[in-house]
Amino acid sequence: MKREAEGLLAGYSKTTRPLGGYAALVGVFTVVLAGALAAAKESEDELPKLSWSDLLLFGIATHKLSRIATKDLVTSPFRAPFVKFKGSAGAGEVDEKARGEGLQEAVGDLITCPYCIAPWIASAIVFAAQRAPRATRLLGGIFAIAAGSDFLNQIYAKTKE
């Protein structure tokens, strides 16, 4: 059995899970986020004050970017080292499953899960807003518009059935 199934983590699951890889990813996220917060505190720039419209815009943009990063057909080459193609999910998306073991599998799980990757993307957007607020809002607007277009395309497709 794998090391993760021994000791404190024994009995967590009947199947081996890449718990060590997950812990490493959480550690990386925490260190990078803490570093970004520390750098922001040390800089002369204030942390961005997020308005309700920023939260809405960045939330929609995070949703769209999460889908692009984890499901989009044309971004599959970036996920390929960590996942196995299972099939088309329709609407330009693919169904993939993490492959390998340990950190490779953990990364595969992260980059195939829009819910899992969203905090990473949202953090990047917020810190980008600190450095370049206008450009971040512009890019956020582009991805929010694309998300709205996706929604309308889905409605349109349903009316054609």
PyMOL commands that place a pseudoatom at each C-alpha (Angstrom):
pseudoatom trace, name=CA, resn=MET, resi=1, chain=A, elem=C, hetatm=0, pos=[0.000, 0.000, 0.000]
pseudoatom trace, name=CA, resn=LYS, resi=2, chain=A, elem=C, hetatm=0, pos=[1.010, 3.599, -0.497]
pseudoatom trace, name=CA, resn=ARG, resi=3, chain=A, elem=C, hetatm=0, pos=[2.462, 5.610, 2.323]
pseudoatom trace, name=CA, resn=GLU, resi=4, chain=A, elem=C, hetatm=0, pos=[-0.625, 7.851, 2.448]
pseudoatom trace, name=CA, resn=ALA, resi=5, chain=A, elem=C, hetatm=0, pos=[-2.713, 4.860, 3.519]
pseudoatom trace, name=CA, resn=GLU, resi=6, chain=A, elem=C, hetatm=0, pos=[-0.552, 4.311, 6.595]
pseudoatom trace, name=CA, resn=GLY, resi=7, chain=A, elem=C, hetatm=0, pos=[-0.585, 6.031, 9.961]
pseudoatom trace, name=CA, resn=LEU, resi=8, chain=A, elem=C, hetatm=0, pos=[-2.738, 9.058, 10.605]
pseudoatom trace, name=CA, resn=LEU, resi=9, chain=A, elem=C, hetatm=0, pos=[-4.360, 9.012, 7.170]
pseudoatom trace, name=CA, resn=ALA, resi=10, chain=A, elem=C, hetatm=0, pos=[-5.206, 5.296, 7.228]
pseudoatom trace, name=CA, resn=GLY, resi=11, chain=A, elem=C, hetatm=0, pos=[-8.882, 4.585, 6.774]
pseudoatom trace, name=CA, resn=TYR, resi=12, chain=A, elem=C, hetatm=0, pos=[-9.662, 7.839, 4.998]
pseudoatom trace, name=CA, resn=SER, resi=13, chain=A, elem=C, hetatm=0, pos=[-10.767, 6.080, 1.817]
pseudoatom trace, name=CA, resn=LYS, resi=14, chain=A, elem=C, hetatm=0, pos=[-11.055, 2.557, 0.449]
pseudoatom trace, name=CA, resn=THR, resi=15, chain=A, elem=C, hetatm=0, pos=[-9.196, 3.770, -2.624]
pseudoatom trace, name=CA, resn=THR, resi=16, chain=A, elem=C, hetatm=0, pos=[-5.839, 5.493, -2.487]
pseudoatom trace, name=CA, resn=ARG, resi=17, chain=A, elem=C, hetatm=0, pos=[-6.165, 9.256, -2.725]
pseudoatom trace, name=CA, resn=PRO, resi=18, chain=A, elem=C, hetatm=0, pos=[-3.243, 11.637, -3.381]
pseudoatom trace, name=CA, resn=LEU, resi=19, chain=A, elem=C, hetatm=0, pos=[-3.546, 13.265, 0.050]
pseudoatom trace, name=CA, resn=GLY, resi=20, chain=A, elem=C, hetatm=0, pos=[0.135, 14.209, 0.130]
pseudoatom trace, name=CA, resn=GLY, resi=21, chain=A, elem=C, hetatm=0, pos=[-0.248, 15.894, -3.266]
pseudoatom trace, name=CA, resn=TYR, resi=22, chain=A, elem=C, hetatm=0, pos=[-3.349, 17.738, -2.077]
pseudoatom trace, name=CA, resn=ALA, resi=23, chain=A, elem=C, hetatm=0, pos=[-1.460, 18.901, 1.010]
pseudoatom trace, name=CA, resn=ALA, resi=24, chain=A, elem=C, hetatm=0, pos=[1.394, 20.138, -1.201]
pseudoatom trace, name=CA, resn=LEU, resi=25, chain=A, elem=C, hetatm=0, pos=[-1.040, 22.102, -3.395]
pseudoatom trace, name=CA, resn=VAL, resi=26, chain=A, elem=C, hetatm=0, pos=[-2.748, 23.650, -0.362]
pseudoatom trace, name=CA, resn=GLY, resi=27, chain=A, elem=C, hetatm=0, pos=[0.709, 24.530, 0.957]
pseudoatom trace, name=CA, resn=VAL, resi=28, chain=A, elem=C, hetatm=0, pos=[1.706, 26.191, -2.327]
pseudoatom trace, name=CA, resn=PHE, resi=29, chain=A, elem=C, hetatm=0, pos=[-1.560, 28.145, -2.454]
pseudoatom trace, name=CA, resn=THR, resi=30, chain=A, elem=C, hetatm=0, pos=[-1.181, 29.263, 1.171]
pseudoatom trace, name=CA, resn=VAL, resi=31, chain=A, elem=C, hetatm=0, pos=[2.459, 30.316, 0.781]
pseudoatom trace, name=CA, resn=VAL, resi=32, chain=A, elem=C, hetatm=0, pos=[1.796, 32.213, -2.472]
pseudoatom trace, name=CA, resn=LEU, resi=33, chain=A, elem=C, hetatm=0, pos=[-1.287, 33.935, -1.038]
pseudoatom trace, name=CA, resn=ALA, resi=34, chain=A, elem=C, hetatm=0, pos=[0.537, 34.848, 2.195]
pseudoatom trace, name=CA, resn=GLY, resi=35, chain=A, elem=C, hetatm=0, pos=[3.476, 36.117, 0.137]
pseudoatom trace, name=CA, resn=ALA, resi=36, chain=A, elem=C, hetatm=0, pos=[1.176, 38.239, -2.021]
pseudoatom trace, name=CA, resn=LEU, resi=37, chain=A, elem=C, hetatm=0, pos=[-0.494, 39.666, 1.082]
pseudoatom trace, name=CA, resn=ALA, resi=38, chain=A, elem=C, hetatm=0, pos=[2.878, 40.417, 2.679]
pseudoatom trace, name=CA, resn=ALA, resi=39, chain=A, elem=C, hetatm=0, pos=[4.170, 42.055, -0.514]
pseudoatom trace, name=CA, resn=ALA, resi=40, chain=A, elem=C, hetatm=0, pos=[0.992, 44.124, -0.762]
pseudoatom trace, name=CA, resn=LYS, resi=41, chain=A, elem=C, hetatm=0, pos=[1.372, 45.229, 2.843]
pseudoatom trace, name=CA, resn=GLU, resi=42, chain=A, elem=C, hetatm=0, pos=[4.976, 46.299, 2.202]
pseudoatom trace, name=CA, resn=SER, resi=43, chain=A, elem=C, hetatm=0, pos=[4.215, 48.147, -1.023]
pseudoatom trace, name=CA, resn=GLU, resi=44, chain=A, elem=C, hetatm=0, pos=[3.033, 51.699, -1.137]
pseudoatom trace, name=CA, resn=ASP, resi=45, chain=A, elem=C, hetatm=0, pos=[-0.050, 50.590, -3.053]
pseudoatom trace, name=CA, resn=GLU, resi=46, chain=A, elem=C, hetatm=0, pos=[-3.155, 50.015, -1.018]
pseudoatom trace, name=CA, resn=LEU, resi=47, chain=A, elem=C, hetatm=0, pos=[-4.990, 46.751, -1.293]
pseudoatom trace, name=CA, resn=PRO, resi=48, chain=A, elem=C, hetatm=0, pos=[-7.919, 47.232, -3.628]
pseudoatom trace, name=CA, resn=LYS, resi=49, chain=A, elem=C, hetatm=0, pos=[-11.213, 48.169, -2.081]
pseudoatom trace, name=CA, resn=LEU, resi=50, chain=A, elem=C, hetatm=0, pos=[-13.582, 45.863, -3.886]
pseudoatom trace, name=CA, resn=SER, resi=51, chain=A, elem=C, hetatm=0, pos=[-16.965, 47.359, -4.653]
pseudoatom trace, name=CA, resn=TRP, resi=52, chain=A, elem=C, hetatm=0, pos=[-20.069, 45.263, -5.135]
pseudoatom trace, name=CA, resn=SER, resi=53, chain=A, elem=C, hetatm=0, pos=[-19.705, 45.754, -8.881]
pseudoatom trace, name=CA, resn=ASP, resi=54, chain=A, elem=C, hetatm=0, pos=[-16.090, 44.488, -8.667]
pseudoatom trace, name=CA, resn=LEU, resi=55, chain=A, elem=C, hetatm=0, pos=[-17.252, 41.426, -6.744]
pseudoatom trace, name=CA, resn=LEU, resi=56, chain=A, elem=C, hetatm=0, pos=[-19.904, 40.707, -9.357]
pseudoatom trace, name=CA, resn=LEU, resi=57, chain=A, elem=C, hetatm=0, pos=[-17.555, 41.328, -12.300]
pseudoatom trace, name=CA, resn=PHE, resi=58, chain=A, elem=C, hetatm=0, pos=[-14.667, 39.361, -10.822]
pseudoatom trace, name=CA, resn=GLY, resi=59, chain=A, elem=C, hetatm=0, pos=[-17.008, 36.572, -9.708]
pseudoatom trace, name=CA, resn=ILE, resi=60, chain=A, elem=C, hetatm=0, pos=[-18.378, 36.105, -13.215]
pseudoatom trace, name=CA, resn=ALA, resi=61, chain=A, elem=C, hetatm=0, pos=[-14.876, 36.379, -14.706]
pseudoatom trace, name=CA, resn=THR, resi=62, chain=A, elem=C, hetatm=0, pos=[-13.595, 33.792, -12.203]
pseudoatom trace, name=CA, resn=HIS, resi=63, chain=A, elem=C, hetatm=0, pos=[-16.419, 31.462, -13.205]
pseudoatom trace, name=CA, resn=LYS, resi=64, chain=A, elem=C, hetatm=0, pos=[-15.571, 31.784, -16.902]
pseudoatom trace, name=CA, resn=LEU, resi=65, chain=A, elem=C, hetatm=0, pos=[-11.809, 31.502, -16.408]
pseudoatom trace, name=CA, resn=SER, resi=66, chain=A, elem=C, hetatm=0, pos=[-12.348, 28.441, -14.195]
pseudoatom trace, name=CA, resn=ARG, resi=67, chain=A, elem=C, hetatm=0, pos=[-14.327, 26.770, -16.978]
pseudoatom trace, name=CA, resn=ILE, resi=68, chain=A, elem=C, hetatm=0, pos=[-11.690, 27.705, -19.571]
pseudoatom trace, name=CA, resn=ALA, resi=69, chain=A, elem=C, hetatm=0, pos=[-8.848, 26.402, -17.393]
pseudoatom trace, name=CA, resn=THR, resi=70, chain=A, elem=C, hetatm=0, pos=[-10.523, 23.128, -16.422]
pseudoatom trace, name=CA, resn=LYS, resi=71, chain=A, elem=C, hetatm=0, pos=[-12.898, 22.164, -19.218]
pseudoatom trace, name=CA, resn=ASP, resi=72, chain=A, elem=C, hetatm=0, pos=[-12.175, 24.030, -22.455]
pseudoatom trace, name=CA, resn=LEU, resi=73, chain=A, elem=C, hetatm=0, pos=[-11.243, 21.911, -25.468]
pseudoatom trace, name=CA, resn=VAL, resi=74, chain=A, elem=C, hetatm=0, pos=[-8.483, 24.240, -26.647]
pseudoatom trace, name=CA, resn=THR, resi=75, chain=A, elem=C, hetatm=0, pos=[-6.761, 24.391, -23.241]
pseudoatom trace, name=CA, resn=SER, resi=76, chain=A, elem=C, hetatm=0, pos=[-6.525, 20.589, -23.045]
pseudoatom trace, name=CA, resn=PRO, resi=77, chain=A, elem=C, hetatm=0, pos=[-2.829, 20.536, -24.120]
pseudoatom trace, name=CA, resn=PHE, resi=78, chain=A, elem=C, hetatm=0, pos=[-1.950, 22.331, -20.861]
pseudoatom trace, name=CA, resn=ARG, resi=79, chain=A, elem=C, hetatm=0, pos=[-3.847, 19.727, -18.797]
pseudoatom trace, name=CA, resn=ALA, resi=80, chain=A, elem=C, hetatm=0, pos=[-2.655, 16.703, -20.828]
pseudoatom trace, name=CA, resn=PRO, resi=81, chain=A, elem=C, hetatm=0, pos=[0.411, 15.870, -18.670]
pseudoatom trace, name=CA, resn=PHE, resi=82, chain=A, elem=C, hetatm=0, pos=[-1.896, 15.403, -15.679]
pseudoatom trace, name=CA, resn=VAL, resi=83, chain=A, elem=C, hetatm=0, pos=[-5.156, 14.036, -17.127]
pseudoatom trace, name=CA, resn=LYS, resi=84, chain=A, elem=C, hetatm=0, pos=[-6.631, 11.431, -19.419]
pseudoatom trace, name=CA, resn=PHE, resi=85, chain=A, elem=C, hetatm=0, pos=[-9.232, 12.393, -22.025]
pseudoatom trace, name=CA, resn=LYS, resi=86, chain=A, elem=C, hetatm=0, pos=[-12.555, 10.634, -21.436]
pseudoatom trace, name=CA, resn=GLY, resi=87, chain=A, elem=C, hetatm=0, pos=[-14.735, 12.303, -24.070]
pseudoatom trace, name=CA, resn=SER, resi=88, chain=A, elem=C, hetatm=0, pos=[-16.550, 15.391, -25.208]
pseudoatom trace, name=CA, resn=ALA, resi=89, chain=A, elem=C, hetatm=0, pos=[-18.745, 17.143, -22.660]
pseudoatom trace, name=CA, resn=GLY, resi=90, chain=A, elem=C, hetatm=0, pos=[-20.462, 19.269, -25.338]
pseudoatom trace, name=CA, resn=ALA, resi=91, chain=A, elem=C, hetatm=0, pos=[-20.394, 23.029, -25.882]
pseudoatom trace, name=CA, resn=GLY, resi=92, chain=A, elem=C, hetatm=0, pos=[-16.625, 23.044, -26.498]
pseudoatom trace, name=CA, resn=GLU, resi=93, chain=A, elem=C, hetatm=0, pos=[-15.841, 21.316, -23.221]
pseudoatom trace, name=CA, resn=VAL, resi=94, chain=A, elem=C, hetatm=0, pos=[-14.145, 18.005, -22.502]
pseudoatom trace, name=CA, resn=ASP, resi=95, chain=A, elem=C, hetatm=0, pos=[-14.477, 15.372, -19.815]
pseudoatom trace, name=CA, resn=GLU, resi=96, chain=A, elem=C, hetatm=0, pos=[-11.102, 14.418, -18.368]
pseudoatom trace, name=CA, resn=LYS, resi=97, chain=A, elem=C, hetatm=0, pos=[-9.884, 12.421, -15.388]
pseudoatom trace, name=CA, resn=ALA, resi=98, chain=A, elem=C, hetatm=0, pos=[-6.723, 12.872, -13.371]
pseudoatom trace, name=CA, resn=ARG, resi=99, chain=A, elem=C, hetatm=0, pos=[-4.013, 10.310, -14.065]
pseudoatom trace, name=CA, resn=GLY, resi=100, chain=A, elem=C, hetatm=0, pos=[-0.843, 9.162, -12.398]
pseudoatom trace, name=CA, resn=GLU, resi=101, chain=A, elem=C, hetatm=0, pos=[-0.384, 9.185, -8.669]
pseudoatom trace, name=CA, resn=GLY, resi=102, chain=A, elem=C, hetatm=0, pos=[0.780, 11.497, -5.944]
pseudoatom trace, name=CA, resn=LEU, resi=103, chain=A, elem=C, hetatm=0, pos=[1.354, 15.084, -7.008]
pseudoatom trace, name=CA, resn=GLN, resi=104, chain=A, elem=C, hetatm=0, pos=[0.587, 14.356, -10.685]
pseudoatom trace, name=CA, resn=GLU, resi=105, chain=A, elem=C, hetatm=0, pos=[-2.858, 13.035, -9.748]
pseudoatom trace, name=CA, resn=ALA, resi=106, chain=A, elem=C, hetatm=0, pos=[-3.469, 15.883, -7.280]
pseudoatom trace, name=CA, resn=VAL, resi=107, chain=A, elem=C, hetatm=0, pos=[-2.641, 18.476, -9.940]
pseudoatom trace, name=CA, resn=GLY, resi=108, chain=A, elem=C, hetatm=0, pos=[-4.896, 16.574, -12.363]
pseudoatom trace, name=CA, resn=ASP, resi=109, chain=A, elem=C, hetatm=0, pos=[-7.737, 16.774, -9.862]
pseudoatom trace, name=CA, resn=LEU, resi=110, chain=A, elem=C, hetatm=0, pos=[-7.121, 20.506, -9.350]
pseudoatom trace, name=CA, resn=ILE, resi=111, chain=A, elem=C, hetatm=0, pos=[-7.058, 21.385, -13.044]
pseudoatom trace, name=CA, resn=THR, resi=112, chain=A, elem=C, hetatm=0, pos=[-10.161, 19.391, -13.929]
pseudoatom trace, name=CA, resn=CYS, resi=113, chain=A, elem=C, hetatm=0, pos=[-12.312, 20.899, -11.179]
pseudoatom trace, name=CA, resn=PRO, resi=114, chain=A, elem=C, hetatm=0, pos=[-13.663, 24.427, -11.779]
pseudoatom trace, name=CA, resn=TYR, resi=115, chain=A, elem=C, hetatm=0, pos=[-14.660, 24.672, -8.114]
pseudoatom trace, name=CA, resn=CYS, resi=116, chain=A, elem=C, hetatm=0, pos=[-11.160, 23.719, -6.955]
pseudoatom trace, name=CA, resn=ILE, resi=117, chain=A, elem=C, hetatm=0, pos=[-9.296, 26.113, -9.263]
pseudoatom trace, name=CA, resn=ALA, resi=118, chain=A, elem=C, hetatm=0, pos=[-11.627, 29.083, -8.617]
pseudoatom trace, name=CA, resn=PRO, resi=119, chain=A, elem=C, hetatm=0, pos=[-9.874, 30.312, -5.421]
pseudoatom trace, name=CA, resn=TRP, resi=120, chain=A, elem=C, hetatm=0, pos=[-6.549, 30.312, -7.270]
pseudoatom trace, name=CA, resn=ILE, resi=121, chain=A, elem=C, hetatm=0, pos=[-8.020, 32.338, -10.134]
pseudoatom trace, name=CA, resn=ALA, resi=122, chain=A, elem=C, hetatm=0, pos=[-9.966, 34.684, -7.856]
pseudoatom trace, name=CA, resn=SER, resi=123, chain=A, elem=C, hetatm=0, pos=[-6.806, 35.395, -5.850]
pseudoatom trace, name=CA, resn=ALA, resi=124, chain=A, elem=C, hetatm=0, pos=[-4.877, 36.179, -9.017]
pseudoatom trace, name=CA, resn=ILE, resi=125, chain=A, elem=C, hetatm=0, pos=[-7.638, 38.537, -10.175]
pseudoatom trace, name=CA, resn=VAL, resi=126, chain=A, elem=C, hetatm=0, pos=[-7.770, 40.407, -6.857]
pseudoatom trace, name=CA, resn=PHE, resi=127, chain=A, elem=C, hetatm=0, pos=[-4.002, 40.884, -6.730]
pseudoatom trace, name=CA, resn=ALA, resi=128, chain=A, elem=C, hetatm=0, pos=[-3.955, 41.871, -10.397]
pseudoatom trace, name=CA, resn=ALA, resi=129, chain=A, elem=C, hetatm=0, pos=[-6.578, 44.494, -9.497]
pseudoatom trace, name=CA, resn=GLN, resi=130, chain=A, elem=C, hetatm=0, pos=[-4.127, 45.903, -6.958]
pseudoatom trace, name=CA, resn=ARG, resi=131, chain=A, elem=C, hetatm=0, pos=[-1.354, 46.286, -9.534]
pseudoatom trace, name=CA, resn=ALA, resi=132, chain=A, elem=C, hetatm=0, pos=[-3.394, 47.212, -12.604]
pseudoatom trace, name=CA, resn=PRO, resi=133, chain=A, elem=C, hetatm=0, pos=[-7.027, 47.929, -11.684]
pseudoatom trace, name=CA, resn=ARG, resi=134, chain=A, elem=C, hetatm=0, pos=[-8.142, 49.281, -15.065]
pseudoatom trace, name=CA, resn=ALA, resi=135, chain=A, elem=C, hetatm=0, pos=[-6.606, 46.444, -17.062]
pseudoatom trace, name=CA, resn=THR, resi=136, chain=A, elem=C, hetatm=0, pos=[-7.965, 43.865, -14.613]
pseudoatom trace, name=CA, resn=ARG, resi=137, chain=A, elem=C, hetatm=0, pos=[-11.476, 45.298, -14.878]
pseudoatom trace, name=CA, resn=LEU, resi=138, chain=A, elem=C, hetatm=0, pos=[-11.176, 45.343, -18.674]
pseudoatom trace, name=CA, resn=LEU, resi=139, chain=A, elem=C, hetatm=0, pos=[-10.070, 41.694, -18.801]
pseudoatom trace, name=CA, resn=GLY, resi=140, chain=A, elem=C, hetatm=0, pos=[-12.696, 40.803, -16.202]
pseudoatom trace, name=CA, resn=GLY, resi=141, chain=A, elem=C, hetatm=0, pos=[-15.283, 42.462, -18.415]
pseudoatom trace, name=CA, resn=ILE, resi=142, chain=A, elem=C, hetatm=0, pos=[-14.152, 40.448, -21.424]
pseudoatom trace, name=CA, resn=PHE, resi=143, chain=A, elem=C, hetatm=0, pos=[-14.544, 37.164, -19.557]
pseudoatom trace, name=CA, resn=ALA, resi=144, chain=A, elem=C, hetatm=0, pos=[-17.843, 38.244, -17.977]
pseudoatom trace, name=CA, resn=ILE, resi=145, chain=A, elem=C, hetatm=0, pos=[-19.172, 39.082, -21.454]
pseudoatom trace, name=CA, resn=ALA, resi=146, chain=A, elem=C, hetatm=0, pos=[-17.978, 35.666, -22.675]
pseudoatom trace, name=CA, resn=ALA, resi=147, chain=A, elem=C, hetatm=0, pos=[-19.807, 34.000, -19.759]
pseudoatom trace, name=CA, resn=GLY, resi=148, chain=A, elem=C, hetatm=0, pos=[-22.986, 35.892, -20.686]
pseudoatom trace, name=CA, resn=SER, resi=149, chain=A, elem=C, hetatm=0, pos=[-22.567, 34.800, -24.287]
pseudoatom trace, name=CA, resn=ASP, resi=150, chain=A, elem=C, hetatm=0, pos=[-22.173, 31.177, -23.167]
pseudoatom trace, name=CA, resn=PHE, resi=151, chain=A, elem=C, hetatm=0, pos=[-25.426, 31.452, -21.225]
pseudoatom trace, name=CA, resn=LEU, resi=152, chain=A, elem=C, hetatm=0, pos=[-27.239, 32.900, -24.226]
pseudoatom trace, name=CA, resn=ASN, resi=153, chain=A, elem=C, hetatm=0, pos=[-25.776, 30.230, -26.522]
pseudoatom trace, name=CA, resn=GLN, resi=154, chain=A, elem=C, hetatm=0, pos=[-27.069, 27.536, -24.180]
pseudoatom trace, name=CA, resn=ILE, resi=155, chain=A, elem=C, hetatm=0, pos=[-30.554, 29.089, -24.209]
pseudoatom trace, name=CA, resn=TYR, resi=156, chain=A, elem=C, hetatm=0, pos=[-30.441, 29.400, -27.992]
pseudoatom trace, name=CA, resn=ALA, resi=157, chain=A, elem=C, hetatm=0, pos=[-29.399, 25.752, -28.357]
pseudoatom trace, name=CA, resn=LYS, resi=158, chain=A, elem=C, hetatm=0, pos=[-32.307, 24.660, -26.129]
pseudoatom trace, name=CA, resn=THR, resi=159, chain=A, elem=C, hetatm=0, pos=[-34.799, 26.557, -28.310]
pseudoatom trace, name=CA, resn=LYS, resi=160, chain=A, elem=C, hetatm=0, pos=[-33.502, 24.686, -31.380]
pseudoatom trace, name=CA, resn=GLU, resi=161, chain=A, elem=C, hetatm=0, pos=[-34.177, 21.236, -29.863]
for i in range(1, 161): cmd.bond("trace and resi %d" % i, "trace and resi %d" % (i + 1))
show_as sticks, trace
zoom trace
